[in-house]
């Protein structure tokens, strides 16, 4: 449930309750509490220890503090009281201790240099600032001097010394010529860290310029220039031939002798250097030699720290950032050229100014409680610790019997109101000091509630919610929750109470509605508050919009019907392409729909219906596709092809501000499709250089926009234009613009603390990106401490995204905070996350495991829980390992593979199911946490009773003929007991018609059965199951197959008996009974066309119907099988033997014959050729043989030619002359006379087909007859 954020005092009160007695806490910011509770002073802001100021400005020394009552301030200068009122130039800001020294009326800033310290005091104690050393910046002038030309031999080394005047702070040195051109530096010529300019060897071209050392002073922003050096190079080669510069052996070509390397800085072969912990270590080696030497760096006894080591100044300098004690040791640089090598050893010692291990924190106690202040620091040499109270040494303070000092710890026992004070811990060594203030405040406050009374919380059904009850009191009160003013304390089950007092309800139900009361109690009293919880029904879209495809110009309606809680106000809105939809005059929005009139192409896209109340919302999305009109365009522009827009150009940045900039561009050509959007992208060069990210999106009507920017990002922008066709290529990038830095405004997310080993905790988080870093050197301050203890926070600074805390106890909760920090400051105070150190394997097993058999496949388990301290982690589940030891059927082999069943959470019972019946089992139980299994309990044995068997295996149904069906099967794979037999149920079926079911029971050894079928048309469905004494088991079902020549009666078309036609047209019928039976079983039957040759057709019919007739007239079943009557009617006569059916078939055959004769007459239009005449006649498809282009026919056959037809009186009519010339295009050598008549010869093709010595005419062939109908 999304709830409004509570006010800041709620967080402060929760923080106070969480941290309790032992940590650095703040008094809640609630004004009523602030005004009532007293608080000693706390320094909140102060200047740095070494405070260097610009002499041209007024001096500001900061000191701010808070407390109740508000503290007063005074200062010391050089350990003496500094009377601000006596100096007219010095004033102190109102309600602050900040000193302001004003020089507008004159005065020298140097007069105020010294060491200052601020004191903030109220009646409960005094807090001290650091000792602030005030110094005025200095930029002295360079002494005037006349420098003689420097004479040097070519190839010799040379050092030009800078010797800048001492400044405060030290100036930045760089070398230039007198004409302000920078000196080019390389491996041969470079500037050292001390500011001197080193030449490893001088070349004649070095005379071409002079050399001037420049010093830039930071505070005064001035640059001072030393008089320039001029060089005079003596050379053996008088001419400065530039062609020799790139000579492969330049030095020999110029007559310069080659030399082995020698060190110019530092001198000798060894030196030493000291560096403070946390500072940068800079080691430098500059060598001379001819040719110019190369420098390499090494560390004795180990490798250079790759993550911190950087090479600078052409490898002449080695920088190690943020050194630590392990960086001490011996380093050496090796200078080498082809003449030899030399090395210099630098012994590095790492010292350390004091740094905190445990910084003392403010301590808030109740009267009579105990506490302690710890001040633990480290350094090299070991720092000393000095305690003070209210700014005075503890030794000179009045004695306090409740206070005991033990080195770096002050222990308080039985504290009272009079024990309030501010303690200072000063730890120091020769390299620096640390000063920390920590007050001890004793509060005596009865419980009080810090939130408004009688709050109303509304939550959606089945959601998770948390009821907050912020409270305050000293001693820390205990909090309990009650519902409807009765019952026991709410905790456990669906409720969970956090230590800060919040009550979480994991899943809201209707019965959770009511009034919840929180009661805070301590020894001084109690306070209570009530929260009224109302449960609301969720908002749901039950009729969602659907994807639609519509034509342009039509009307479309998108439905969105919503069901919601009637007590909540419902708002229905629409999005188009995930952006708010503007409802124009073409659209109509109703409560349950959106209507678009006159749909245009721009309306295409995704539409999202958003139904929302003040508590929840539901979404539904549909896509609308608009089909363009296919009509001819009405104007020339509409007919032009559309394309993606051209890229925008000429990007310009104006109105440059700290957090914004205006970007302007010139649009490219839209290519006949209006630009709808501009997408502005940015790239930064620090975290992901070269990667472009979307910044913002603007309408296509604008070409200028103000972009909101993040601090400390070096932006570069580009623009992409978008139209309905697609996106343009990106524009050329703009110029870069870097915003100024700032402290981070957020902290990393997804902070977690999890153990990867039993003695550690890995803290991880999602690192921040470039737009949230806000400054350079983004790093993370990681803090952690044991939860529910008074120990102080541990902290570490990390540059990555993980940190491992080592040497942790097993599975202990920790409070974790990760705060972002950059060079400009720290981010906001981070939230506290609870993490856990690593888990170890559980140390105990469940005891008193009891087993109760529920049925043949399930058992019930019950056990005693283990003690929480033996889990050594988060209890994931109790787990049972079990395996099947054997079956009670002695001959049955079983798999003893171990199986497991888990029971999540802290449960005491569970059920193990899916066991095998009639078996012996063994079982062990373990406790499981995140690390793994614990030890196993003692092994328990149990036996499952007999159960029902599994299905018989390999159930096969075979049908060798139309009268019998053979069944075979194998025994079940899992008998699950002693088999007592098999049960077979079967019934005939024909389509959706079902017959009478038959039941057969068999002995356990029988695995075959034969069924005699009386109805050849029906199929059978068989269901077989095995039995034990418990009952029948799983059944298996099979159906009898359909015979290859068996047809489904409902799908067979009507057929007729085969007929033969004599020469005179008489019709004769074959065996009607056999043919009708064949028609009943044949899926399809080709009609037989009447022919002149009865002998040929009879042979074909016999061949076609032999199998069917044989199957129909087969003898009755043999003895030993079971015969069943028809499942539909008793003594049902066969339809093919009925007289009316035979007559109907004959009538149909006669009608078909008459129709065929009529068709023949209509298609035959020619006459009879009485002579052997060659004519090109179209050949039928059954004329495969071609001999000499002519054919002979017998006169006595009196058969008509192809393409002629026989009349009813037996004469042959001449074909009408409607043939086209195309009919005679078969390759004759015909030609036309002058009058257009056709002359020449043509050939006629004829097939000679012999069937048992008789020739058949093509016109009377059954196949040709079919083609003639076509």
ABEGO torsion letter per residue (X at the ends): XBBBBBBAAAAAAAAAAAAEAABBBBBBABAAAAAABBBBBBBABBBBABBBBBAABBBBBBBBBBEOBBBBBBBBBGGBBBBAAABAABBBBBGBABBBBBAAAEEBAAAABEBBBBBBBBAAEBBBBBBBBBBBBBBBBBBBBBBBBBBBBBGBBBBBBAGBBBBOBBBBBBBBBAAGBBBBBBAABBBBAAGBBBBABBBAAAAABBBBBBBBBAAAGBBBBBBBBBBBBBBABABBBAAAAABABAAAAAGBBBBBBBBAOBBEABBBBBBBBGBBBBBBBBBBEOBBBBBBBBBBGEBBBAAABBBBGGGABBBBBGBBAAABEBBBBBBBBAAEBBBBBBBBBBBBBBBBABBBBBBBBBBGBBBBBBBBBBEOBBBBBBBBBGGBBAAABBBBAABBBBEABBBBBGBBAAABBBBBBBBBBAAEBBBBBBBBBBBBBBBBBABBBGBBBBBBBGBBBBBBBBBBEOBBBBBBBBBGGBEBBBBEEABBBBAAGBBBBABBBAAABEBBBBBBBBAAEBBBBBBBBBBBBBBBBABBBBBBBBBBGBBBBBBBBBBBBAABBBBBBBBBGGBBBBBBAABBBBAABBBBBGBBAAABEBBBBBBBBAABBBBBBBBBBBBBBABBBABAAAABBBBBBBBBBGBBBBGBBAABBBBBBBBBBAGGBBBABBBBBBBBAAABBGBBBBABBBBAABABBBBBBBBGBBBBBBBBBBBAAEBBBBBBBBBBBBBBBBBBABBBBGBBBBBABAABBBBBBBBBBAAAAGBBGBBBBBBBBBBGBABBBBBBBBABABBBBBGBBBGBBBBBBBBBBBAAEBBBBBBBBBBBBBBBBBABBBBGBBBBBABAABBBBBBBBBBAAAAGEBBABBBBBBBBABBABAABBBBABBBBBBBBEBBABBBBBGBBBGBBBBBBBBBBBAAEBBBBBBBBBBBBBBBBBBBBBGBBBBBABAABBBBBBBBBABAGEBBAEBBBBBBBBBEABBBBBBBBBBBAABABBBBBBABAABBBBBBBBBBBAAEBBBBBBBBBBBBAABBBAAABBBBBBBBBBBAAGBBBBBBAAAAAAAAAABABBBBBBBBABAAAAAAAAAAAAAAAAAAAABBBBBBGBBBBBBAABBGBBBAAABAAAAAAAAAAAAAAAAAAAAAAAAABABBBBABBBBBBBBBBAABABBBAGBBBBBAAAGBBBBGBBBBAAGBBBBBBBABBAAAAAAGBABBBBAAGBBBEBBBBBBBBBBBGGBBBBAAABAAAAAAAAX
